[in-house]
Structure formats: C-alpha cells, structure tokens
Amino acid sequence: MYKDSKKKLTITIDAEILDKARKAAEGKNIPLSRLIENFLSFFAEPYVYCFSCGEKFYVKDAKVCPKCGWLICPYCKACRCGLSEDVAVSIFYMRKVYEDLLVGRLK
C-alpha cells in the first residue's frame, strides 16, 4: 500500500509578502507548497556549486579554509585563496544571496 509522506503545514506569513509570492508563483506555474518545500529542503541541507569546477556539494561535507574563511570544494579543493580580488568580490555577493535567504551564514 502507498503511504503518502506529505504532511500538512500551517504557517503565518505577512499578507503582502504572501500576495506577492502567490502572484509570482502563478506567473511561473509553481505551487506555493513546492516553493516552501524546496526552501525548507535547502535550509535543512544547504548546497552550493563550486565556482571553479562547477560541482554541486553539500555545505556539511565541506571544510572552511582557515586562511580565507570560504568553503573548500571537496572535489577540486578550490577556495577564495586562488582568486583575484575582482572575482572574489563578485562571488562573495552572489553567495550573500544564499546567506540572506537563510538568515545567516551557510556554515
């Protein structure tokens, strides 16, 4: 017999944010429940893509470079240490989006 692993969730969200999210989701044909599920999945087990080799890796599987403070890719061992300042600044601000979504640092 098939057992549904989905659970009902009741949440309270600012009405204006909910209205904007519904409109944006409708425009992309994405159910709000999928958006919330995707975010919670990412929040519970965040991942990033290596800026050098492009491989996806989970934050929990990466070490932090003691010199630069960035995650070290478990595949190619890249971190901020090998980047020019311009490239590092660009990547930093892209990563900041993730941190803003998660309300804090990735690790």
Jmol script that loads the backbone (N, CA, C; Angstrom):
load data "model"
ATOM      1  N   MET A   1       0.832  -1.184   0.000  1.00  0.00           N
ATOM      2  CA  MET A   1       0.000   0.000   0.000  1.00  0.00           C
ATOM      3  C   MET A   1       0.881   1.253   0.000  1.00  0.00           C
ATOM      4  N   TYR A   2       0.528   2.260  -0.759  1.00  0.00           N
ATOM      5  CA  TYR A   2       1.282   3.508  -0.868  1.00  0.00           C
ATOM      6  C   TYR A   2       0.988   4.383   0.340  1.00  0.00           C
ATOM      7  N   LYS A   3       2.035   4.834   0.980  1.00  0.00           N
ATOM      8  CA  LYS A   3       1.887   5.731   2.129  1.00  0.00           C
ATOM      9  C   LYS A   3       2.366   7.121   1.723  1.00  0.00           C
ATOM     10  N   ASP A   4       1.497   8.097   1.831  1.00  0.00           N
ATOM     11  CA  ASP A   4       1.840   9.477   1.479  1.00  0.00           C
ATOM     12  C   ASP A   4       2.769  10.048   2.548  1.00  0.00           C
ATOM     13  N   SER A   5       3.933  10.499   2.142  1.00  0.00           N
ATOM     14  CA  SER A   5       4.898  11.041   3.101  1.00  0.00           C
ATOM     15  C   SER A   5       4.730  12.550   3.305  1.00  0.00           C
ATOM     16  N   LYS A   6       3.724  13.129   2.689  1.00  0.00           N
ATOM     17  CA  LYS A   6       3.493  14.570   2.828  1.00  0.00           C
ATOM     18  C   LYS A   6       2.775  14.856   4.146  1.00  0.00           C
ATOM     19  N   LYS A   7       3.094  16.001   4.724  1.00  0.00           N
ATOM     20  CA  LYS A   7       2.435  16.446   5.953  1.00  0.00           C
ATOM     21  C   LYS A   7       1.863  17.826   5.719  1.00  0.00           C
ATOM     22  N   LYS A   8       0.756  18.075   6.353  1.00  0.00           N
ATOM     23  CA  LYS A   8       0.122  19.390   6.269  1.00  0.00           C
ATOM     24  C   LYS A   8       0.860  20.345   7.204  1.00  0.00           C
ATOM     25  N   LEU A   9       1.067  21.577   6.739  1.00  0.00           N
ATOM     26  CA  LEU A   9       1.777  22.590   7.499  1.00  0.00           C
ATOM     27  C   LEU A   9       0.934  23.857   7.534  1.00  0.00           C
ATOM     28  N   THR A  10       0.791  24.418   8.701  1.00  0.00           N
ATOM     29  CA  THR A  10       0.098  25.693   8.842  1.00  0.00           C
ATOM     30  C   THR A  10       1.130  26.732   9.231  1.00  0.00           C
ATOM     31  N   ILE A  11       1.205  27.792   8.437  1.00  0.00           N
ATOM     32  CA  ILE A  11       2.178  28.850   8.710  1.00  0.00           C
ATOM     33  C   ILE A  11       1.490  30.203   8.655  1.00  0.00           C
ATOM     34  N   THR A  12       2.089  31.169   9.268  1.00  0.00           N
ATOM     35  CA  THR A  12       1.594  32.541   9.239  1.00  0.00           C
ATOM     36  C   THR A  12       2.644  33.398   8.543  1.00  0.00           C
ATOM     37  N   ILE A  13       2.208  34.108   7.510  1.00  0.00           N
ATOM     38  CA  ILE A  13       3.106  34.930   6.694  1.00  0.00           C
ATOM     39  C   ILE A  13       2.473  36.302   6.527  1.00  0.00           C
ATOM     40  N   ASP A  14       3.282  37.316   6.481  1.00  0.00           N
ATOM     41  CA  ASP A  14       2.812  38.672   6.214  1.00  0.00           C
ATOM     42  C   ASP A  14       1.945  38.648   4.948  1.00  0.00           C
ATOM     43  N   ALA A  15       0.757  39.248   5.021  1.00  0.00           N
ATOM     44  CA  ALA A  15      -0.218  39.204   3.926  1.00  0.00           C
ATOM     45  C   ALA A  15       0.339  39.768   2.618  1.00  0.00           C
ATOM     46  N   GLU A  16       1.080  40.861   2.690  1.00  0.00           N
ATOM     47  CA  GLU A  16       1.627  41.478   1.475  1.00  0.00           C
ATOM     48  C   GLU A  16       2.667  40.558   0.818  1.00  0.00           C
ATOM     49  N   ILE A  17       3.492  39.951   1.627  1.00  0.00           N
ATOM     50  CA  ILE A  17       4.500  39.019   1.093  1.00  0.00           C
ATOM     51  C   ILE A  17       3.807  37.821   0.457  1.00  0.00           C
ATOM     52  N   LEU A  18       2.787  37.291   1.120  1.00  0.00           N
ATOM     53  CA  LEU A  18       2.058  36.146   0.585  1.00  0.00           C
ATOM     54  C   LEU A  18       1.397  36.485  -0.745  1.00  0.00           C
ATOM     55  N   ASP A  19       0.772  37.658  -0.842  1.00  0.00           N
ATOM     56  CA  ASP A  19       0.141  38.069  -2.105  1.00  0.00           C
ATOM     57  C   ASP A  19       1.169  38.181  -3.231  1.00  0.00           C
ATOM     58  N   LYS A  20       2.303  38.803  -2.947  1.00  0.00           N
ATOM     59  CA  LYS A  20       3.354  38.930  -3.968  1.00  0.00           C
ATOM     60  C   LYS A  20       3.887  37.549  -4.378  1.00  0.00           C
ATOM     61  N   ALA A  21       4.077  36.677  -3.398  1.00  0.00           N
ATOM     62  CA  ALA A  21       4.589  35.337  -3.690  1.00  0.00           C
ATOM     63  C   ALA A  21       3.593  34.540  -4.522  1.00  0.00           C
ATOM     64  N   ARG A  22       2.317  34.639  -4.187  1.00  0.00           N
ATOM     65  CA  ARG A  22       1.284  33.924  -4.967  1.00  0.00           C
ATOM     66  C   ARG A  22       1.288  34.388  -6.423  1.00  0.00           C
ATOM     67  N   LYS A  23       1.343  35.695  -6.630  1.00  0.00           N
ATOM     68  CA  LYS A  23       1.342  36.231  -7.996  1.00  0.00           C
ATOM     69  C   LYS A  23       2.583  35.775  -8.762  1.00  0.00           C
ATOM     70  N   ALA A  24       3.741  35.837  -8.110  1.00  0.00           N
ATOM     71  CA  ALA A  24       4.978  35.400  -8.771  1.00  0.00           C
ATOM     72  C   ALA A  24       4.934  33.908  -9.071  1.00  0.00           C
ATOM     73  N   ALA A  25       4.418  33.121  -8.134  1.00  0.00           N
ATOM     74  CA  ALA A  25       4.341  31.673  -8.328  1.00  0.00           C
ATOM     75  C   ALA A  25       3.357  31.320  -9.449  1.00  0.00           C
ATOM     76  N   GLU A  26       2.227  32.006  -9.476  1.00  0.00           N
ATOM     77  CA  GLU A  26       1.250  31.765 -10.541  1.00  0.00           C
ATOM     78  C   GLU A  26       1.851  32.082 -11.908  1.00  0.00           C
ATOM     79  N   GLY A  27       2.620  33.162 -11.979  1.00  0.00           N
ATOM     80  CA  GLY A  27       3.255  33.549 -13.236  1.00  0.00           C
ATOM     81  C   GLY A  27       4.260  32.525 -13.727  1.00  0.00           C
ATOM     82  N   LYS A  28       4.758  31.706 -12.826  1.00  0.00           N
ATOM     83  CA  LYS A  28       5.747  30.684 -13.196  1.00  0.00           C
ATOM     84  C   LYS A  28       5.172  29.272 -13.107  1.00  0.00           C
ATOM     85  N   ASN A  29       3.871  29.184 -12.833  1.00  0.00           N
ATOM     86  CA  ASN A  29       3.189  27.888 -12.691  1.00  0.00           C
ATOM     87  C   ASN A  29       3.853  26.989 -11.646  1.00  0.00           C
ATOM     88  N   ILE A  30       4.182  27.579 -10.503  1.00  0.00           N
ATOM     89  CA  ILE A  30       4.804  26.835  -9.409  1.00  0.00           C
ATOM     90  C   ILE A  30       3.885  26.928  -8.193  1.00  0.00           C
ATOM     91  N   PRO A  31       3.452  25.796  -7.658  1.00  0.00           N
ATOM     92  CA  PRO A  31       2.633  25.861  -6.443  1.00  0.00           C
ATOM     93  C   PRO A  31       3.430  26.402  -5.260  1.00  0.00           C
ATOM     94  N   LEU A  32       2.781  27.205  -4.420  1.00  0.00           N
ATOM     95  CA  LEU A  32       3.461  27.734  -3.237  1.00  0.00           C
ATOM     96  C   LEU A  32       3.992  26.610  -2.360  1.00  0.00           C
ATOM     97  N   SER A  33       3.269  25.520  -2.281  1.00  0.00           N
ATOM     98  CA  SER A  33       3.729  24.399  -1.447  1.00  0.00           C
ATOM     99  C   SER A  33       5.073  23.862  -1.946  1.00  0.00           C
ATOM    100  N   ARG A  34       5.284  23.837  -3.255  1.00  0.00           N
ATOM    101  CA  ARG A  34       6.571  23.371  -3.782  1.00  0.00           C
ATOM    102  C   ARG A  34       7.680  24.365  -3.452  1.00  0.00           C
ATOM    103  N   LEU A  35       7.374  25.670  -3.542  1.00  0.00           N
ATOM    104  CA  LEU A  35       8.369  26.680  -3.184  1.00  0.00           C
ATOM    105  C   LEU A  35       8.798  26.534  -1.726  1.00  0.00           C
ATOM    106  N   ILE A  36       7.840  26.376  -0.858  1.00  0.00           N
ATOM    107  CA  ILE A  36       8.145  26.228   0.567  1.00  0.00           C
ATOM    108  C   ILE A  36       8.927  24.942   0.806  1.00  0.00           C
ATOM    109  N   GLU A  37       8.501  23.858   0.174  1.00  0.00           N
ATOM    110  CA  GLU A  37       9.205  22.577   0.327  1.00  0.00           C
ATOM    111  C   GLU A  37      10.644  22.677  -0.174  1.00  0.00           C
ATOM    112  N   ASN A  38      10.847  23.314  -1.319  1.00  0.00           N
ATOM    113  CA  ASN A  38      12.202  23.466  -1.856  1.00  0.00           C
ATOM    114  C   ASN A  38      13.076  24.296  -0.919  1.00  0.00           C
ATOM    115  N   PHE A  39      12.507  25.396  -0.386  1.00  0.00           N
ATOM    116  CA  PHE A  39      13.279  26.219   0.523  1.00  0.00           C
ATOM    117  C   PHE A  39      13.631  25.456   1.793  1.00  0.00           C
ATOM    118  N   LEU A  40      12.662  24.766   2.373  1.00  0.00           N
ATOM    119  CA  LEU A  40      12.922  24.020   3.610  1.00  0.00           C
ATOM    120  C   LEU A  40      13.947  22.909   3.382  1.00  0.00           C
ATOM    121  N   SER A  41      13.884  22.277   2.231  1.00  0.00           N
ATOM    122  CA  SER A  41      14.866  21.248   1.885  1.00  0.00           C
ATOM    123  C   SER A  41      16.267  21.853   1.812  1.00  0.00           C
ATOM    124  N   PHE A  42      16.378  23.005   1.142  1.00  0.00           N
ATOM    125  CA  PHE A  42      17.670  23.684   1.037  1.00  0.00           C
ATOM    126  C   PHE A  42      18.142  24.172   2.402  1.00  0.00           C
ATOM    127  N   PHE A  43      17.221  24.705   3.198  1.00  0.00           N
ATOM    128  CA  PHE A  43      17.555  25.196   4.532  1.00  0.00           C
ATOM    129  C   PHE A  43      18.093  24.077   5.412  1.00  0.00           C
ATOM    130  N   ALA A  44      17.462  22.911   5.327  1.00  0.00           N
ATOM    131  CA  ALA A  44      17.870  21.765   6.145  1.00  0.00           C
ATOM    132  C   ALA A  44      19.205  21.176   5.694  1.00  0.00           C
ATOM    133  N   GLU A  45      19.469  21.243   4.398  1.00  0.00           N
ATOM    134  CA  GLU A  45      20.701  20.661   3.858  1.00  0.00           C
ATOM    135  C   GLU A  45      21.218  21.534   2.709  1.00  0.00           C
ATOM    136  N   PRO A  46      21.806  22.702   3.059  1.00  0.00           N
ATOM    137  CA  PRO A  46      22.227  23.629   2.005  1.00  0.00           C
ATOM    138  C   PRO A  46      23.373  23.075   1.149  1.00  0.00           C
ATOM    139  N   TYR A  47      23.357  23.505  -0.097  1.00  0.00           N
ATOM    140  CA  TYR A  47      24.397  23.101  -1.038  1.00  0.00           C
ATOM    141  C   TYR A  47      24.798  24.306  -1.867  1.00  0.00           C
ATOM    142  N   VAL A  48      25.954  24.207  -2.454  1.00  0.00           N
ATOM    143  CA  VAL A  48      26.456  25.241  -3.359  1.00  0.00           C
ATOM    144  C   VAL A  48      27.109  24.544  -4.548  1.00  0.00           C
ATOM    145  N   TYR A  49      27.432  25.328  -5.542  1.00  0.00           N
ATOM    146  CA  TYR A  49      28.186  24.835  -6.690  1.00  0.00           C
ATOM    147  C   TYR A  49      29.564  25.478  -6.642  1.00  0.00           C
ATOM    148  N   CYS A  50      30.580  24.688  -6.861  1.00  0.00           N
ATOM    149  CA  CYS A  50      31.948  25.199  -6.835  1.00  0.00           C
ATOM    150  C   CYS A  50      32.138  26.214  -7.957  1.00  0.00           C
ATOM    151  N   PHE A  51      32.715  27.353  -7.628  1.00  0.00           N
ATOM    152  CA  PHE A  51      32.970  28.393  -8.621  1.00  0.00           C
ATOM    153  C   PHE A  51      34.091  28.001  -9.577  1.00  0.00           C
ATOM    154  N   SER A  52      34.865  26.978  -9.219  1.00  0.00           N
ATOM    155  CA  SER A  52      35.986  26.568 -10.051  1.00  0.00           C
ATOM    156  C   SER A  52      35.647  25.371 -10.940  1.00  0.00           C
ATOM    157  N   CYS A  53      35.202  24.259 -10.335  1.00  0.00           N
ATOM    158  CA  CYS A  53      34.924  23.046 -11.116  1.00  0.00           C
ATOM    159  C   CYS A  53      33.450  22.877 -11.452  1.00  0.00           C
ATOM    160  N   GLY A  54      32.573  23.637 -10.794  1.00  0.00           N
ATOM    161  CA  GLY A  54      31.149  23.574 -11.092  1.00  0.00           C
ATOM    162  C   GLY A  54      30.393  22.443 -10.425  1.00  0.00           C
ATOM    163  N   GLU A  55      31.052  21.640  -9.621  1.00  0.00           N
ATOM    164  CA  GLU A  55      30.391  20.518  -8.963  1.00  0.00           C
ATOM    165  C   GLU A  55      29.512  20.999  -7.809  1.00  0.00           C
ATOM    166  N   LYS A  56      28.374  20.353  -7.667  1.00  0.00           N
ATOM    167  CA  LYS A  56      27.480  20.630  -6.539  1.00  0.00           C
ATOM    168  C   LYS A  56      28.012  19.885  -5.318  1.00  0.00           C
ATOM    169  N   PHE A  57      28.049  20.581  -4.169  1.00  0.00           N
ATOM    170  CA  PHE A  57      28.416  19.892  -2.935  1.00  0.00           C
ATOM    171  C   PHE A  57      27.632  20.464  -1.775  1.00  0.00           C
ATOM    172  N   TYR A  58      27.409  19.595  -0.802  1.00  0.00           N
ATOM    173  CA  TYR A  58      26.664  19.996   0.381  1.00  0.00           C
ATOM    174  C   TYR A  58      27.598  20.692   1.363  1.00  0.00           C
ATOM    175  N   VAL A  59      27.105  21.759   1.949  1.00  0.00           N
ATOM    176  CA  VAL A  59      27.894  22.567   2.871  1.00  0.00           C
ATOM    177  C   VAL A  59      28.441  21.711   4.011  1.00  0.00           C
ATOM    178  N   LYS A  60      27.633  20.762   4.479  1.00  0.00           N
ATOM    179  CA  LYS A  60      28.058  19.916   5.600  1.00  0.00           C
ATOM    180  C   LYS A  60      29.271  19.052   5.240  1.00  0.00           C
ATOM    181  N   ASP A  61      29.496  18.808   3.964  1.00  0.00           N
ATOM    182  CA  ASP A  61      30.610  17.971   3.521  1.00  0.00           C
ATOM    183  C   ASP A  61      31.881  18.768   3.249  1.00  0.00           C
ATOM    184  N   ALA A  62      31.813  20.085   3.391  1.00  0.00           N
ATOM    185  CA  ALA A  62      32.960  20.934   3.061  1.00  0.00           C
ATOM    186  C   ALA A  62      33.612  21.468   4.332  1.00  0.00           C
ATOM    187  N   LYS A  63      34.903  21.673   4.230  1.00  0.00           N
ATOM    188  CA  LYS A  63      35.645  22.321   5.308  1.00  0.00           C
ATOM    189  C   LYS A  63      35.773  23.800   4.979  1.00  0.00           C
ATOM    190  N   VAL A  64      36.049  24.591   5.986  1.00  0.00           N
ATOM    191  CA  VAL A  64      36.253  26.022   5.809  1.00  0.00           C
ATOM    192  C   VAL A  64      37.753  26.282   5.785  1.00  0.00           C
ATOM    193  N   CYS A  65      38.207  27.036   4.805  1.00  0.00           N
ATOM    194  CA  CYS A  65      39.628  27.374   4.705  1.00  0.00           C
ATOM    195  C   CYS A  65      40.006  28.275   5.889  1.00  0.00           C
ATOM    196  N   PRO A  66      41.021  27.893   6.638  1.00  0.00           N
ATOM    197  CA  PRO A  66      41.422  28.710   7.785  1.00  0.00           C
ATOM    198  C   PRO A  66      42.042  30.047   7.385  1.00  0.00           C
ATOM    199  N   LYS A  67      42.506  30.138   6.145  1.00  0.00           N
ATOM    200  CA  LYS A  67      43.148  31.368   5.689  1.00  0.00           C
ATOM    201  C   LYS A  67      42.134  32.395   5.182  1.00  0.00           C
ATOM    202  N   CYS A  68      41.205  31.962   4.301  1.00  0.00           N
ATOM    203  CA  CYS A  68      40.278  32.921   3.688  1.00  0.00           C
ATOM    204  C   CYS A  68      38.864  32.852   4.266  1.00  0.00           C
ATOM    205  N   GLY A  69      38.525  31.770   4.956  1.00  0.00           N
ATOM    206  CA  GLY A  69      37.204  31.647   5.558  1.00  0.00           C
ATOM    207  C   GLY A  69      36.119  31.151   4.623  1.00  0.00           C
ATOM    208  N   TRP A  70      36.477  30.767   3.402  1.00  0.00           N
ATOM    209  CA  TRP A  70      35.495  30.260   2.445  1.00  0.00           C
ATOM    210  C   TRP A  70      35.449  28.746   2.507  1.00  0.00           C
ATOM    211  N   LEU A  71      34.356  28.177   1.982  1.00  0.00           N
ATOM    212  CA  LEU A  71      34.252  26.729   1.884  1.00  0.00           C
ATOM    213  C   LEU A  71      35.274  26.212   0.882  1.00  0.00           C
ATOM    214  N   ILE A  72      35.846  25.068   1.195  1.00  0.00           N
ATOM    215  CA  ILE A  72      36.789  24.406   0.290  1.00  0.00           C
ATOM    216  C   ILE A  72      36.023  23.339  -0.470  1.00  0.00           C
ATOM    217  N   CYS A  73      36.065  23.389  -1.785  1.00  0.00           N
ATOM    218  CA  CYS A  73      35.372  22.400  -2.606  1.00  0.00           C
ATOM    219  C   CYS A  73      35.957  21.022  -2.306  1.00  0.00           C
ATOM    220  N   PRO A  74      35.108  20.047  -1.945  1.00  0.00           N
ATOM    221  CA  PRO A  74      35.626  18.714  -1.650  1.00  0.00           C
ATOM    222  C   PRO A  74      36.152  17.980  -2.893  1.00  0.00           C
ATOM    223  N   TYR A  75      35.841  18.489  -4.088  1.00  0.00           N
ATOM    224  CA  TYR A  75      36.276  17.833  -5.323  1.00  0.00           C
ATOM    225  C   TYR A  75      37.605  18.384  -5.840  1.00  0.00           C
ATOM    226  N   CYS A  76      37.678  19.710  -6.009  1.00  0.00           N
ATOM    227  CA  CYS A  76      38.886  20.292  -6.607  1.00  0.00           C
ATOM    228  C   CYS A  76      39.726  21.078  -5.605  1.00  0.00           C
ATOM    229  N   LYS A  77      39.236  21.197  -4.369  1.00  0.00           N
ATOM    230  CA  LYS A  77      39.946  21.872  -3.274  1.00  0.00           C
ATOM    231  C   LYS A  77      40.080  23.387  -3.459  1.00  0.00           C
ATOM    232  N   ALA A  78      39.264  23.975  -4.334  1.00  0.00           N
ATOM    233  CA  ALA A  78      39.326  25.423  -4.552  1.00  0.00           C
ATOM    234  C   ALA A  78      38.682  26.175  -3.379  1.00  0.00           C
ATOM    235  N   CYS A  79      39.226  27.336  -3.094  1.00  0.00           N
ATOM    236  CA  CYS A  79      38.647  28.270  -2.122  1.00  0.00           C
ATOM    237  C   CYS A  79      38.963  29.676  -2.641  1.00  0.00           C
ATOM    238  N   ARG A  80      38.762  30.677  -1.821  1.00  0.00           N
ATOM    239  CA  ARG A  80      38.983  32.050  -2.257  1.00  0.00           C
ATOM    240  C   ARG A  80      40.460  32.370  -2.470  1.00  0.00           C
ATOM    241  N   CYS A  81      41.318  31.625  -1.837  1.00  0.00           N
ATOM    242  CA  CYS A  81      42.758  31.924  -1.867  1.00  0.00           C
ATOM    243  C   CYS A  81      43.323  32.058  -3.279  1.00  0.00           C
ATOM    244  N   GLY A  82      42.794  31.324  -4.231  1.00  0.00           N
ATOM    245  CA  GLY A  82      43.336  31.352  -5.584  1.00  0.00           C
ATOM    246  C   GLY A  82      42.654  32.337  -6.517  1.00  0.00           C
ATOM    247  N   LEU A  83      41.802  33.212  -5.992  1.00  0.00           N
ATOM    248  CA  LEU A  83      41.041  34.124  -6.842  1.00  0.00           C
ATOM    249  C   LEU A  83      41.598  35.537  -6.811  1.00  0.00           C
ATOM    250  N   SER A  84      41.375  36.243  -7.916  1.00  0.00           N
ATOM    251  CA  SER A  84      41.706  37.669  -7.922  1.00  0.00           C
ATOM    252  C   SER A  84      40.679  38.400  -7.058  1.00  0.00           C
ATOM    253  N   GLU A  85      40.991  39.611  -6.666  1.00  0.00           N
ATOM    254  CA  GLU A  85      40.087  40.377  -5.810  1.00  0.00           C
ATOM    255  C   GLU A  85      38.751  40.645  -6.498  1.00  0.00           C
ATOM    256  N   ASP A  86      38.762  40.999  -7.790  1.00  0.00           N
ATOM    257  CA  ASP A  86      37.522  41.280  -8.523  1.00  0.00           C
ATOM    258  C   ASP A  86      36.609  40.062  -8.571  1.00  0.00           C
ATOM    259  N   VAL A  87      37.166  38.910  -8.873  1.00  0.00           N
ATOM    260  CA  VAL A  87      36.382  37.675  -8.947  1.00  0.00           C
ATOM    261  C   VAL A  87      35.850  37.309  -7.555  1.00  0.00           C
ATOM    262  N   ALA A  88      36.684  37.427  -6.551  1.00  0.00           N
ATOM    263  CA  ALA A  88      36.268  37.100  -5.189  1.00  0.00           C
ATOM    264  C   ALA A  88      35.110  37.983  -4.728  1.00  0.00           C
ATOM    265  N   VAL A  89      35.155  39.258  -5.054  1.00  0.00           N
ATOM    266  CA  VAL A  89      34.077  40.173  -4.671  1.00  0.00           C
ATOM    267  C   VAL A  89      32.773  39.768  -5.362  1.00  0.00           C
ATOM    268  N   SER A  90      32.832  39.435  -6.632  1.00  0.00           N
ATOM    269  CA  SER A  90      31.634  39.008  -7.363  1.00  0.00           C
ATOM    270  C   SER A  90      31.023  37.764  -6.745  1.00  0.00           C
ATOM    271  N   ILE A  91      31.850  36.778  -6.469  1.00  0.00           N
ATOM    272  CA  ILE A  91      31.365  35.533  -5.875  1.00  0.00           C
ATOM    273  C   ILE A  91      30.810  35.792  -4.477  1.00  0.00           C
ATOM    274  N   PHE A  92      31.468  36.651  -3.721  1.00  0.00           N
ATOM    275  CA  PHE A  92      31.007  36.970  -2.377  1.00  0.00           C
ATOM    276  C   PHE A  92      29.572  37.481  -2.401  1.00  0.00           C
ATOM    277  N   TYR A  93      29.265  38.405  -3.310  1.00  0.00           N
ATOM    278  CA  TYR A  93      27.916  38.972  -3.355  1.00  0.00           C
ATOM    279  C   TYR A  93      26.888  37.974  -3.874  1.00  0.00           C
ATOM    280  N   MET A  94      27.278  37.073  -4.755  1.00  0.00           N
ATOM    281  CA  MET A  94      26.353  36.021  -5.175  1.00  0.00           C
ATOM    282  C   MET A  94      26.068  35.085  -3.992  1.00  0.00           C
ATOM    283  N   ARG A  95      27.092  34.744  -3.231  1.00  0.00           N
ATOM    284  CA  ARG A  95      26.921  33.878  -2.068  1.00  0.00           C
ATOM    285  C   ARG A  95      26.074  34.569  -0.999  1.00  0.00           C
ATOM    286  N   LYS A  96      26.187  35.866  -0.916  1.00  0.00           N
ATOM    287  CA  LYS A  96      25.421  36.628   0.074  1.00  0.00           C
ATOM    288  C   LYS A  96      23.914  36.446  -0.120  1.00  0.00           C
ATOM    289  N   VAL A  97      23.474  36.244  -1.347  1.00  0.00           N
ATOM    290  CA  VAL A  97      22.062  35.975  -1.609  1.00  0.00           C
ATOM    291  C   VAL A  97      21.622  34.724  -0.848  1.00  0.00           C
ATOM    292  N   TYR A  98      22.415  33.667  -0.911  1.00  0.00           N
ATOM    293  CA  TYR A  98      22.087  32.452  -0.158  1.00  0.00           C
ATOM    294  C   TYR A  98      22.008  32.758   1.328  1.00  0.00           C
ATOM    295  N   GLU A  99      22.981  33.481   1.822  1.00  0.00           N
ATOM    296  CA  GLU A  99      23.004  33.782   3.246  1.00  0.00           C
ATOM    297  C   GLU A  99      21.813  34.638   3.654  1.00  0.00           C
ATOM    298  N   ASP A 100      21.405  35.558   2.813  1.00  0.00           N
ATOM    299  CA  ASP A 100      20.222  36.363   3.109  1.00  0.00           C
ATOM    300  C   ASP A 100      18.971  35.485   3.151  1.00  0.00           C
ATOM    301  N   LEU A 101      18.870  34.531   2.229  1.00  0.00           N
ATOM    302  CA  LEU A 101      17.728  33.614   2.236  1.00  0.00           C
ATOM    303  C   LEU A 101      17.696  32.776   3.498  1.00  0.00           C
ATOM    304  N   LEU A 102      18.836  32.397   3.962  1.00  0.00           N
ATOM    305  CA  LEU A 102      18.916  31.526   5.136  1.00  0.00           C
ATOM    306  C   LEU A 102      19.028  32.298   6.437  1.00  0.00           C
ATOM    307  N   VAL A 103      19.084  33.615   6.355  1.00  0.00           N
ATOM    308  CA  VAL A 103      19.208  34.489   7.521  1.00  0.00           C
ATOM    309  C   VAL A 103      20.439  34.121   8.333  1.00  0.00           C
ATOM    310  N   GLY A 104      21.540  34.022   7.651  1.00  0.00           N
ATOM    311  CA  GLY A 104      22.793  33.737   8.351  1.00  0.00           C
ATOM    312  C   GLY A 104      23.789  33.076   7.424  1.00  0.00           C
ATOM    313  N   ARG A 105      24.907  32.746   7.974  1.00  0.00           N
ATOM    314  CA  ARG A 105      25.966  32.118   7.196  1.00  0.00           C
ATOM    315  C   ARG A 105      25.591  30.690   6.824  1.00  0.00           C
ATOM    316  N   LEU A 106      26.172  30.222   5.718  1.00  0.00           N
ATOM    317  CA  LEU A 106      25.900  28.851   5.275  1.00  0.00           C
ATOM    318  C   LEU A 106      26.465  27.818   6.256  1.00  0.00           C
ATOM    319  N   LYS A 107      27.599  28.146   6.836  1.00  0.00           N
ATOM    320  CA  LYS A 107      28.232  27.187   7.740  1.00  0.00           C
ATOM    321  C   LYS A 107      28.842  27.916   8.903  1.00  0.00           C
TER     322      LYS A 107
END
end "model"
wireframe off; spacefill off
backbone 0.3
color backbone group
